Amino acid sequence: MIETERLLLRQWQDSDLVPFAQLNANAHVMRHFPSTLSRTASDALVHRLSIAIDDNGHGFYAVERKSDGVFIGFIGANKSGSDLPFAPCVDIGWRLDQQFWGCGFATEGAVAVRDDCFARCDLPEIVSMTPVLNTESESVMRKIGMRKEQGTFTYPGMPSEHPLAEHLLYRLTRNQWQTIS
């Protein structure tokens, strides 16, 4: 569990399933992903994310707003698939319900996760990736001190002509983090 001034990042609970499924079914929230998720796929994702937290001691945490306990999405860092050209890696990311955009929650939670990755988990590096079109997530990456890699890459398994195929990669090493924290 990670706590910030306004957020609680925690293990997933059954009460998160419905609001997370609604978030994943929202075409605007999911516009930078190949498709929305069905309720079954969303529930399966929660199951995988929960297991990853238990297995690794970190992952994509469920996030609730402390002031009222409302579930707002996820923020965390998780081991990424071996099919990525820069694997193995731990990817920091976020997905918040649209009504919570523009409040600074993604940045606040991502800073806490970034610090946890280096201070508690003793990781040498974290990465973050996003489609070139996702300028909002790229902004969060910059705000938390990550550094943009040169060039782009095609996300594995996605046809190169797909509008979401071209991705940016950001990195932050432990040494770089020590200079900003």
Salt bridges, closest charged atoms under 4 A:
GLU3 OE2 - LYS66 NZ 2.84
ASP16 OD2 - ARG10 NH1 2.82
ASP43 OD1 - ARG39 NE 2.92
GLU64 OE1 - ARG10 NE 2.62
ASP68 OD2 - ARG65 NH2 2.59
GLU108 OE1 - ARG6 NE 2.58
ASP115 OD1 - ARG114 NH2 2.83
ASP116 OD1 - ARG120 NE 2.77
ASP122 OD1 - ARG174 NH2 2.54
GLU125 OE1 - ARG171 NH1 2.82
GLU136 OE2 - ARG31 NH2 3.07
GLU136 OE1 - HIS32 NE2 3.86
GLU138 OE2 - ARG142 NH1 3.62
GLU138 OE2 - LYS148 NZ 3.68
GLU149 OE1 - ARG171 NE 3.34
